[in-house]
Structure formats: C-alpha cells, structure tokens
Amino acid sequence: MTEPVNAPRKPPFPVHSHPASKQRGFVFWAIWVLIASYAVYPTANWLASLRASRFDFITPWDAMIPLVPEFIFVYFSFFLFLTLPYWLVDQPELSALGKRQILGTLICGVVFVLFPANLAFERVIPEEEPYRRIFSLMFLVDKPHNLLPSLHIVYSALTGLAICQTQWHKGRIGLCAVIALWSVAICASTMLVHQHHILDVVTALLLVAVLYGVIRPSPQPLNHPA
C-alpha cells in the first residue's frame, strides 16, 4: 500500500534539539550563574566577617562528624560535576536549571547577610601533603560564614536532579545511579572536610525542593539559547 504523494513523511529517527543550540544554552546560563555567584558569595562573606554577632546553626550530631581530609577531592569534584549538563541535560530542563541556580544563589545570599553563621568545627590544617597545602589555601580564600543553606549543596543537588531527569527518560538508569551517588558523596564531603554542618545540608535540600516547585521547564521547545 503506497502513501499519498502529499502525505508528510515521518523521520526515520526521533528529532532532538540541535547540539550546538544546547551548548550555547549551557554557556549562556553558566555565565549568568557565575556572575550571580561571584557577586553574591564573596560580598555576603565579607559583610558577615564585619558583623560582631553571628548565629550558631549546629546540632549535637555535628560533634560526631570526623574530619576526613581525603574527601577534599570529592568536595572539589563539585566543579567538574557542574560542567556535566553541557553534555547530559537537554532543553528546556537546561534553561530551568540555570534559572533555579540563579534564584537559589540570590536566596542564599539574602540568608547569608541576614543570618551570618559561625563554623562549629575548629579549622584544622592536616599535617600530610597535599592536604596541608590544599586546606591552607581553602581557609585563606573562604571565610566560614556563608554556611546555611549550603550553596555547594544547592548547586550539586540541582545539577544532579536535572541530569537524572534528562537521562532517566532515555533509559540510562545506570548513569542516573552514578550521578546520584556522586551527588550524595559531594553532600557528605561538605561535612567530612568540616566546611558545613548538618543543618546547612538539610536547609539546602529544602531550598532545592522549593526551587523545583517555583521554576518549571517550559513546555515548548526554546528557539533561543536561554
């Protein structure tokens, strides 16, 4: 049985968004997230350092968290983790991810300024290298006041969820499991290198849930990088 001459032909394979368009979208939002984070985070930390009184957001369980210097590599793998959406997240979820990260940064910045915190852990520099050098540099650059909610966790959780949303629909369950485990390891590392407390992580995850409720992906394909 032959098709009518004027009948539209179905493509032999599913049509996806052009990779170049997706990559431009990632770069577009990455630039805005960087602008937001580098404008908000250092400013809030500087303002907090000037405050005479700060808050203690700690629980009795924080005292039981050991310092595990080896987890510093997992902690800094966060920066590699944030680049994965370039390959693993499709539009319009990529755009929603960028918006959530920017709004999350602004909300965290307001909380950091209104409720500057004290780090309950003593900042101990390990004797062994390369941990001694790494921790010394980290303590020099990062003041311990932007704690609750943890922006490290907000970015990681948002990124992990966006990747899993895209890849789960493609049947890549194994990849989703790896991303979930990596996300959990990053969350644990923030406490195991004594950069954050339990409440910092919990409030960050609650903020992620709010951001997902407030910002939804566009139901229509986007015709521009944003």
C-alpha positions in Angstrom: 0.0 0.0 0.0 1.6 3.3 -1.1 1.5 6.6 0.8 -0.3 9.6 -0.8 2.0 11.8 -2.7 1.4 14.8 -0.5 1.4 12.9 2.9 4.1 14.2 5.3 6.9 11.7 5.8 7.9 10.7 9.3 11.5 11.0 10.1 13.3 7.6 10.4 14.6 8.6 13.9 13.4 11.0 16.7 14.3 14.6 16.2 16.3 16.2 19.0 17.4 19.7 19.7 20.5 20.7 17.8 23.6 20.0 19.9 25.1 23.5 19.1 21.9 25.1 20.4 22.1 23.1 23.6 25.7 24.0 24.2 25.0 27.7 23.6 22.2 27.4 26.1 24.6 25.9 28.7 27.2 28.7 28.1 24.5 31.4 28.4 23.3 30.2 31.7 26.8 29.3 33.0 27.9 32.9 32.5 24.9 34.2 34.4 25.3 31.8 37.2 29.0 32.7 37.6 28.1 36.4 37.6 25.5 35.8 40.3 27.7 33.6 42.5 30.8 35.7 42.3 28.7 38.9 43.0 26.8 37.4 45.9 29.0 34.9 47.7 32.1 37.0 48.4 30.1 40.0 49.2 27.9 38.1 51.7 31.0 36.6 53.3 32.7 40.0 53.6 29.7 41.5 55.2 29.4 38.6 57.6 33.0 39.0 58.6 32.2 42.6 59.7 29.4 41.6 62.0 30.1 41.5 65.7 27.3 38.9 66.3 26.7 35.7 64.3 24.5 32.7 64.6 25.3 29.1 65.5 23.3 26.7 63.4 24.6 23.5 64.9 23.1 20.2 66.3 24.5 17.7 68.8 25.3 15.3 65.9 27.7 17.8 64.3 30.3 17.0 67.0 30.3 13.3 65.9 31.4 14.2 62.3 35.1 13.3 61.8 37.5 15.2 59.6 38.4 13.1 56.6 41.0 15.0 54.6 40.7 12.6 51.6 37.2 13.8 51.0 38.6 17.2 49.9 38.9 15.7 46.4 35.3 14.8 46.4 34.5 18.3 47.7 36.3 19.9 44.8 34.9 17.4 42.2 31.8 19.7 42.6 33.4 22.0 39.9 33.7 19.1 37.4 30.2 18.0 38.4 28.7 21.3 37.4 30.0 21.0 33.8 28.1 17.8 33.1 24.9 19.4 32.0 26.8 20.6 28.9 26.5 17.0 27.6 23.8 15.4 29.8 20.9 17.9 30.1 18.6 18.8 27.2 16.4 21.9 26.8 14.1 23.1 28.3 15.4 21.5 31.5 18.8 23.2 30.9 17.2 26.6 31.0 15.2 25.7 34.1 18.4 24.6 35.8 20.1 27.9 35.1 17.1 29.9 36.5 17.0 27.7 39.6 20.7 28.1 40.3 20.5 31.9 39.9 17.4 32.2 42.1 19.0 29.8 44.6 22.1 32.0 44.7 20.1 35.1 45.4 18.0 33.5 48.2 21.2 32.1 49.8 22.8 35.5 49.6 20.0 37.2 51.4 20.1 34.5 54.1 23.9 34.8 54.4 23.6 38.5 55.0 20.7 38.4 57.4 21.9 35.3 59.3 25.7 35.2 59.2 26.9 32.0 60.8 29.8 30.6 62.8 31.6 27.4 61.9 31.3 25.0 64.8 34.4 23.0 63.6 37.8 24.1 64.5 39.7 24.8 61.3 42.5 22.2 61.5 45.1 22.0 58.8 46.3 18.4 58.2 50.0 17.7 58.6 50.2 15.5 55.5 50.6 16.8 52.0 48.9 17.6 49.7 46.2 18.1 52.2 48.1 20.7 54.2 48.6 22.9 51.2 45.0 22.4 49.9 43.4 23.2 53.3 45.6 26.1 53.9 44.7 27.7 50.6 41.0 26.9 51.1 40.9 28.5 54.6 42.8 31.6 53.2 40.2 32.2 50.4 36.9 31.1 52.1 35.7 32.7 55.3 33.5 30.4 57.4 30.3 32.4 57.5 28.2 31.6 54.3 27.0 28.3 55.8 23.2 27.9 55.9 21.9 26.9 53.4 24.9 25.4 51.7 25.3 26.8 48.2 27.6 23.9 47.4 24.7 21.5 48.1 22.1 23.7 46.3 24.2 23.7 43.1 25.1 20.0 43.3 21.5 18.8 44.0 20.0 20.9 41.3 22.6 19.7 38.8 22.2 16.0 39.7 18.4 16.2 39.5 18.5 17.9 36.1 20.9 15.3 34.7 18.8 12.4 36.1 15.6 13.9 34.7 17.0 14.0 31.2 18.8 10.7 31.3 16.1 8.7 33.0 13.7 9.3 30.1 16.4 8.0 27.8 16.6 4.7 29.8 20.1 5.4 31.2 19.3 4.2 34.7 23.0 3.2 35.4 24.2 6.7 34.6 21.5 8.2 36.9 22.7 5.9 39.7 26.3 7.1 39.2 25.1 10.8 39.2 23.0 10.2 42.4 25.9 8.5 44.2 28.3 11.3 43.1 25.8 13.9 44.4 25.5 12.2 47.7 29.3 11.9 48.0 29.6 15.7 47.4 26.9 16.3 50.1 28.8 14.1 52.6 32.1 15.8 51.7 30.9 19.2 52.7 30.6 17.9 56.3 33.6 15.5 56.2 36.0 18.3 55.4 34.3 20.4 58.1 33.1 23.1 55.8 29.4 22.7 56.6 27.0 21.4 59.3 24.0 19.0 59.1 21.5 21.9 59.1 23.4 23.6 56.2 22.8 20.5 54.1 19.2 20.0 55.2 18.1 23.6 54.5 19.9 23.4 51.1 17.9 20.4 50.1 14.7 22.0 51.3 15.6 25.1 49.2 16.1 22.8 46.2 12.6 21.4 46.6 11.2 24.9 46.7 13.1 25.9 43.6 11.7 22.9 41.8 8.2 23.9 42.7 8.7 27.6 41.7 10.5 27.1 38.4 9.2 24.6 35.9 10.7 23.8 32.5 9.0 25.5 29.5 6.6 23.0 27.8 7.6 24.3 24.4 11.0 24.0 22.7 13.0 27.2 23.0 14.2 28.9 19.9 17.0 30.8 21.6 19.9 29.9 23.9 18.0 30.9 27.1 
